Amino acid sequence: MKKILIYRWKAYNYDDVIAAFQKLGFETKIIRQNLDNYDVNDEFAELLRNEIKKDTYDFVFTINYFPVISDVCEELSIPYVSYSCDAPLISMYHESVFNDVNRIFLFDADSVGKFRALGVGNVEYIPLGVDHERLDRQLSMPSPFDRQMTDLLHGSLTFVGSLYEKNSYDRISRDLPDYLKGYFSCAMQLEASKFGTEHIFDDIMTSDIAEQLMEIFSFSKSDRSFSTLPFVFETTSLGFKTAQIQRKRELIELSKTQRVCAFTESDTDDIFSVKNMGGVDYRVMMPWAFKESAINLNFTIPNIHTGIPLRVWDVLGAGGFLLTNHQSEMDFIFHDGEDMAWFDCEEELIDKASYYMTHTSEREKIAKKGAALVRDGHSFVDRIKMLIGKL
């Protein structure tokens, strides 16, 4: 039996991916430790080194990429396999990404292209997927929702996720001069209106703007990192703030004509027309929220340029109807109006939400077809088979 060593952190899809490896005959050993530094961590490196030496593993595996793990694997000549659930991965902008032992799989094709352009030859594309068997088991159990809650969701547009009220842009914007605040505000409003059809942050981050940012903020990184302050600012500050702007704005617009519920731990006091349902755990309650809601909404964070986020797979796997912003990779798997519905602008979002709320049978037919599609070749078992075939 093949055996793999897995470093586990708090990624939502870890259980599903581990289960896929096990279904394919792999024995799995799990190690855990909080990593404050993904680049250099002597204590964790020694833990990993000792574990690899005391047993025989075919490879080390993680969700997302960790330079410290890659370096230990390079030292011990054992393959390091990573499979992303986030994009872009700032941790990959590091010299270790060129290590020979790496086998890196990204769900965003745009990110794959960027790393290949940098000369990284061991990066491949594999989309995310779903463990529909787990969802079927969960949904065969009694619902965690009472009849009142179920009836509420049956007549609602529902969003499950964060509104990013704790984004880093709000914390650091006080240090920006008024000119840059206005500049970035306009850029984020424009990006928020694009819904994944265009991405403008690379274009607005000119050399002059980058120099101004570097004069304002200190930026420390290891000698082996080749990430830059403008890139990190664009990803961790502008990207998350834009997601907040977009999600709140669209939920408010939709709530003017429809009942809108949000399962979120974010503060929604400023969008009082949206009913805050509170947080929901990923494995037990979230599938039921997707299944019972009339329409499930997805707004992909702008940092993901082309890829299909995990929420899309989870909604469809639970048998829910999905109305999502259009991502270019969807064209290779899905069909608008057949197994999901998508929009490219706010007007289309509002029009389709109104249409599908009043066309129940069509909505249910689409949801059923979407669920059947993801069960046929898009499970995490299918993805891990694909991954193993590329090693």
Protein Blocks (a to p, Z undefined) as FASTA:
>chain_A
ZZddddddfdfklmmmmmmmmmnopacdddddddfblkbcfklmmmmmmmmmmpccfbdc
dehjafklmmmmmmnopacddddfbdcdfklmcfklmpmkbccddfbfklmmmmmmnopa
kbccddddddfklmmmmmmpccfbdfklmmmmmmcccdeddehlmcfklmmmmmpcfklm
mmmmmmmmmmmmnnomacfklmmmcfklmmmmmmmpccdddfkbccdfklmmmmmmmmmm
mmmmmmmmmmmmmmmmpccddddfbdcklmmmbccebjadfklmmmmmmmmpmbacdddd
fklmkbccfklmmmmmnopacdddddfklmmmmcghkloccdfbfklmmmmmmmmmmmmm
lmmmmmmmmmmmmmnopafklmmmmmmmmZZ
